[in-house]
Amino acid sequence: MSSPKANARDIFKLLVAASPARGDAVARMDLVARLLDRAFVVPGTHRKFGIDAVIGLVPGVGDIITTALSTYIIWEARNLGVSRLAIGRMLTNLAIHASVGAIPVIGDLFDAYFQVNQRNMRIVHQQLGRSAP
């Protein structure tokens, strides 16, 4: 008779094998990061910003929503096996983003400049040995 732990490991291995390829997950993460941080260009400049900066303009809930959306990248990175140290760096980036982003006006400008999701995707790419697009 096999132990419950062995069965759980077998089930987990089957789920991982059935899940989409690692490249698909990274592509989804890149898409989310681009939408949140670099979806639009400021007219007349090459400066890009994303829906993170726009949603962050909504007082109170805007920063909560964008922080929640940004956690998707960290969650997916954890599922891909990114190291705990790298996850810690990503969480630190997100904490800075959430803290400073909560300051009216200055926080919104900071969000457009800091681009937390792009920073976190660079960490993911470094960990997975791929170059960032």
Residue frames as qw, qx, qy, qz and C-alpha x, y, z in Angstrom:
[[0.000, 0.890, 0.457, 0.000, 0.00, 0.00, 0.00],
 [0.436, 0.392, -0.023, 0.810, 1.39, 3.39, -0.92],
 [0.235, -0.438, -0.456, 0.738, 1.51, 6.33, 1.42],
 [0.204, 0.874, 0.420, -0.130, -0.77, 9.37, 0.99],
 [0.152, -0.791, 0.271, 0.527, 2.33, 11.54, 0.44],
 [0.353, -0.135, 0.762, 0.525, 3.45, 9.37, -2.46],
 [0.295, 0.613, 0.716, 0.158, 0.00, 9.62, -4.06],
 [0.029, 0.930, 0.163, -0.328, -0.04, 13.39, -3.65],
 [0.253, -0.585, 0.508, 0.579, 3.41, 13.62, -5.30],
 [0.360, 0.165, 0.819, 0.414, 2.26, 11.44, -8.19],
 [0.212, 0.806, 0.552, -0.025, -0.84, 13.57, -8.69],
 [0.097, -0.873, 0.099, 0.467, 1.26, 16.74, -8.59],
 [0.329, -0.325, 0.677, 0.572, 3.65, 15.32, -11.19],
 [0.323, 0.457, 0.780, 0.278, 0.72, 14.45, -13.44],
 [0.093, 0.912, 0.337, -0.215, -0.71, 17.95, -13.09],
 [0.199, -0.728, 0.352, 0.554, 2.64, 19.53, -13.94],
 [0.349, -0.051, 0.789, 0.503, 3.02, 17.27, -16.96],
 [0.238, 0.631, 0.717, 0.175, -0.50, 18.17, -18.15],
 [0.043, -0.848, -0.180, 0.497, -0.04, 21.90, -17.63],
 [0.549, 0.833, 0.005, 0.070, 0.86, 24.22, -20.49],
 [0.777, 0.224, -0.150, 0.569, 4.51, 24.53, -21.41],
 [0.466, -0.542, -0.176, 0.677, 6.82, 26.79, -19.43],
 [0.240, 0.052, 0.343, 0.907, 7.20, 29.01, -22.48],
 [0.183, -0.619, -0.593, -0.481, 3.44, 29.56, -22.60],
 [0.476, -0.733, -0.400, 0.274, 3.42, 30.64, -18.95],
 [0.425, -0.354, 0.070, 0.830, 6.30, 33.06, -19.53],
 [0.098, 0.311, 0.504, 0.800, 4.55, 34.47, -22.61],
 [0.316, -0.749, -0.547, -0.202, 1.40, 35.10, -20.53],
 [0.514, -0.640, -0.216, 0.529, 3.48, 36.77, -17.84],
 [0.344, -0.073, 0.273, 0.895, 5.22, 38.98, -20.42],
 [0.061, -0.543, -0.571, -0.613, 1.83, 39.97, -21.86],
 [0.425, -0.787, -0.441, 0.071, 0.45, 40.92, -18.44],
 [0.510, -0.474, -0.025, 0.718, 3.63, 42.87, -17.61],
 [0.232, 0.159, 0.407, 0.869, 3.44, 44.76, -20.93],
 [0.198, -0.680, -0.562, -0.428, -0.24, 45.61, -20.45],
 [0.503, -0.760, -0.339, 0.234, 0.30, 46.79, -16.90],
 [0.489, -0.605, 0.090, 0.622, 3.51, 48.76, -17.54],
 [0.209, -0.362, 0.470, 0.777, 4.04, 49.57, -21.21],
 [0.428, 0.515, 0.740, 0.062, 0.75, 49.44, -23.15],
 [0.256, 0.924, 0.278, 0.051, 0.67, 53.10, -24.21],
 [0.569, 0.105, 0.023, 0.815, 3.13, 55.74, -25.41],
 [0.069, -0.759, -0.243, 0.600, 3.05, 59.35, -24.25],
 [0.567, 0.750, 0.277, 0.198, 2.44, 61.33, -27.47],
 [0.232, 0.927, -0.211, 0.206, 5.54, 63.10, -28.73],
 [0.282, -0.674, 0.667, -0.147, 7.88, 61.02, -26.57],
 [0.596, 0.192, -0.773, -0.100, 9.13, 57.47, -26.38],
 [0.196, -0.216, 0.730, -0.618, 7.97, 57.16, -22.75],
 [0.525, -0.209, -0.736, -0.373, 5.66, 54.19, -22.22],
 [0.326, -0.167, 0.622, -0.693, 3.14, 53.57, -19.45],
 [0.233, -0.158, -0.933, -0.222, 0.50, 50.97, -18.83],
 [0.481, -0.569, -0.457, -0.485, -2.92, 50.45, -17.40],
 [0.599, -0.352, -0.516, 0.501, -1.29, 50.23, -13.96],
 [0.202, -0.070, -0.124, 0.969, -0.68, 53.98, -14.02],
 [0.319, -0.299, -0.382, -0.814, -4.21, 54.66, -15.31],
 [0.641, -0.475, -0.587, -0.137, -6.04, 52.39, -12.83],
 [0.532, -0.218, -0.458, 0.679, -3.83, 53.77, -10.06],
 [0.020, -0.277, -0.043, -0.960, -5.45, 57.18, -10.58],
 [0.583, -0.534, -0.449, -0.416, -8.65, 55.89, -8.95],
 [0.174, -0.586, 0.518, -0.598, -8.32, 56.97, -5.31],
 [0.653, -0.314, 0.542, -0.426, -8.04, 54.15, -2.81],
 [0.889, 0.101, 0.427, -0.131, -9.04, 51.08, -4.78],
 [0.632, 0.730, -0.248, -0.078, -6.89, 51.75, -7.85],
 [0.081, 0.661, -0.728, 0.165, -3.64, 50.87, -6.13],
 [0.636, -0.165, 0.694, -0.293, -5.18, 47.81, -4.50],
 [0.850, 0.449, 0.184, -0.205, -6.40, 46.56, -7.88],
 [0.536, 0.736, -0.413, 0.028, -3.06, 47.10, -9.62],
 [0.212, -0.547, 0.777, -0.230, -1.15, 45.45, -6.79],
 [0.774, 0.048, 0.569, -0.273, -3.47, 42.45, -6.99],
 [0.787, 0.604, -0.039, -0.118, -2.98, 42.25, -10.77],
 [0.252, 0.758, -0.591, 0.114, 0.79, 42.42, -10.30],
 [0.560, -0.393, 0.692, -0.231, 0.76, 39.46, -7.92],
 [0.920, 0.326, 0.104, -0.189, -0.18, 37.22, -10.88],
 [0.556, 0.676, -0.465, 0.133, 3.39, 37.43, -12.19],
 [0.173, -0.542, 0.732, -0.374, 4.83, 36.49, -8.80],
 [0.805, -0.038, 0.464, -0.367, 2.37, 33.60, -8.40],
 [0.874, 0.474, -0.076, -0.081, 3.19, 32.27, -11.86],
 [0.304, 0.698, -0.606, 0.229, 6.95, 32.66, -11.21],
 [0.485, -0.390, 0.687, -0.376, 6.57, 30.61, -8.03],
 [0.897, 0.192, 0.304, -0.258, 4.77, 27.91, -10.02],
 [0.718, 0.638, -0.275, 0.050, 7.63, 27.88, -12.53],
 [0.897, -0.223, -0.154, 0.349, 10.14, 27.16, -9.77],
 [0.248, 0.756, -0.212, 0.567, 11.80, 30.57, -9.47],
 [0.519, -0.003, -0.641, 0.566, 14.01, 30.63, -6.35],
 [0.370, -0.756, -0.502, 0.198, 12.76, 31.92, -3.01],
 [0.374, -0.425, 0.015, 0.824, 15.37, 34.67, -3.07],
 [0.067, 0.149, 0.503, 0.848, 14.11, 35.88, -6.46],
 [0.273, -0.654, -0.659, -0.253, 10.50, 35.69, -5.26],
 [0.425, -0.651, -0.334, 0.532, 11.57, 37.78, -2.25],
 [0.241, -0.199, 0.232, 0.921, 13.11, 40.38, -4.56],
 [0.096, -0.388, -0.639, -0.657, 9.91, 40.44, -6.61],
 [0.374, -0.712, -0.592, 0.056, 7.78, 40.87, -3.48],
 [0.382, -0.499, -0.127, 0.767, 10.07, 43.69, -2.34],
 [0.097, 0.078, 0.433, 0.893, 9.59, 45.43, -5.69],
 [0.261, -0.559, -0.666, -0.419, 5.84, 45.04, -5.34],
 [0.427, -0.664, -0.469, 0.396, 5.88, 46.36, -1.75],
 [0.263, -0.299, 0.086, 0.913, 7.79, 49.46, -2.89],
 [0.060, -0.264, -0.600, -0.753, 5.36, 49.89, -5.77],
 [0.353, -0.639, -0.667, -0.145, 2.33, 49.57, -3.48],
 [0.429, -0.587, -0.348, 0.592, 3.71, 51.83, -0.76],
 [0.167, -0.287, 0.174, 0.927, 4.88, 54.71, -2.91],
 [0.064, -0.295, -0.698, -0.649, 2.01, 54.22, -5.36],
 [0.243, -0.665, -0.695, 0.127, -0.49, 54.94, -2.59],
 [0.191, -0.493, -0.124, 0.839, 0.72, 58.56, -2.36],
 [0.445, 0.783, 0.409, -0.142, -1.64, 60.73, -4.42],
 [0.417, 0.895, -0.126, -0.100, -0.19, 62.17, -7.68],
 [0.060, -0.722, 0.688, 0.043, 3.46, 61.45, -6.79],
 [0.609, -0.115, 0.780, -0.089, 2.62, 57.76, -6.50],
 [0.742, 0.573, 0.320, -0.140, 0.99, 57.73, -9.93],
 [0.358, 0.848, -0.386, -0.066, 4.06, 59.30, -11.51],
 [0.317, -0.525, 0.787, -0.059, 6.22, 56.80, -9.64],
 [0.772, 0.173, 0.593, -0.151, 4.08, 53.90, -10.95],
 [0.680, 0.728, 0.017, -0.087, 4.62, 55.03, -14.53],
 [0.195, 0.805, -0.557, 0.066, 8.39, 55.29, -13.97],
 [0.455, -0.456, 0.741, -0.188, 9.09, 52.30, -11.68],
 [0.745, 0.266, -0.443, -0.421, 7.28, 49.70, -13.83],
 [0.547, -0.416, 0.669, -0.282, 7.31, 46.95, -11.21],
 [0.913, 0.198, 0.317, -0.165, 6.10, 44.22, -13.56],
 [0.650, 0.692, -0.295, 0.108, 8.90, 44.82, -16.06],
 [0.101, -0.673, 0.666, -0.304, 11.40, 44.67, -13.21],
 [0.723, -0.194, 0.596, -0.289, 9.90, 41.43, -11.95],
 [0.898, 0.425, 0.077, -0.088, 9.90, 39.90, -15.43],
 [0.371, 0.740, -0.536, 0.165, 13.63, 40.68, -15.73],
 [0.405, -0.456, 0.726, -0.317, 14.14, 38.68, -12.54],
 [0.876, 0.148, 0.387, -0.247, 12.05, 35.80, -13.94],
 [0.746, 0.638, -0.191, -0.004, 14.01, 35.80, -17.20],
 [0.072, 0.696, -0.674, 0.236, 17.32, 35.80, -15.30],
 [0.602, -0.273, 0.674, -0.331, 16.16, 32.89, -13.17],
 [0.868, 0.293, 0.368, -0.158, 14.92, 30.87, -16.13],
 [0.534, -0.288, 0.549, 0.575, 18.01, 31.63, -18.20],
 [0.431, 0.622, 0.545, 0.361, 16.18, 33.46, -20.95],
 [0.207, -0.018, 0.037, 0.977, 16.72, 36.93, -22.27],
 [0.228, 0.597, 0.506, -0.579, 13.93, 39.39, -21.78],
 [0.473, 0.576, 0.548, 0.379, 12.07, 40.36, -24.95]]
